[in-house]
Amino acid sequence: MKLSSSLSGLINILGYEFGNSELLVEALTHRSVGAKNYERLEFLGDSILNFVIADQLFTRYPQYPEGDLSRLRASLVNKDSLAKIAKILNLGEYLILGSGELKSGGFRRDSILADTVEALIGAVYVDGGFELSRELVLHLYEELLGDVPDPATLKDPKTRLQELLQSRKLSLPVYEVTDISGKAHSQTFVVTCSINELDIESHGKANSRRKAEQKAAIEAIAAAELKINLSNK
């Protein structure tokens, strides 16, 4: 199968020459086109990506325990990180979409872009084997792996708040839903987070209780750290 000049351009960006070019086309084909699409390759690529990133984190950061490594891996292989990589590759220009997805802007949708990156990894594995798919992952993730965040910043805000209070032997915060508005399919929650020993009451508002609690916890962390720092002076 002869590739178009545009797909040849993508091959140059990826740094990998396909022996079976049909695999590249399949990796770029959305399910809106038909039964032969990227979903099976995406399934494979997802597993390879998780393993390669886990292996890199394990090797590069021997000081981190399992929990920190898990949080770092999750931050690197999530939809946002994959979509970021896809945009650097200008992957949206190469997607093969059905007419409906094309009209609705599927080439810009983060979920589709992320899935396609995983499908490309899977396609390279099928075409060239594990070592070449590993090399592709390392190529795509070179910048992200070189600048990983502090694992502590990746913890759920509620967990961070709980650990902060426990480190000071303070009672755990109390979360309470103080308001729910909107229709059943589109509700807004307001949550209050109270820390009685520090006389702190923070609030969070979001379209789910969990997100509202997280926002309230973020506000409470800032207030608690300020009071604790002042008390230490």
Secondary structure by P-SEA (a helix, b strand, c coil): ccccaaaaaaaaaaccccccaaaaaaaacccccccccaaaaaaaaaaaaaaaaaaaaaaacccccaaaaaaaaaaaacaaaaaaaaaaacccccccccaaaaaacccccaaaaaaaaaaaaaaaaacccaaaaaaaaaaaaaaaaaccccccccccaaaaaaaaaaaacbbbbbbbbccccccccbbbbbbbbbbcccbbbbbbbcccaaaaaaaaaaaaaaaaaaaaaaaac
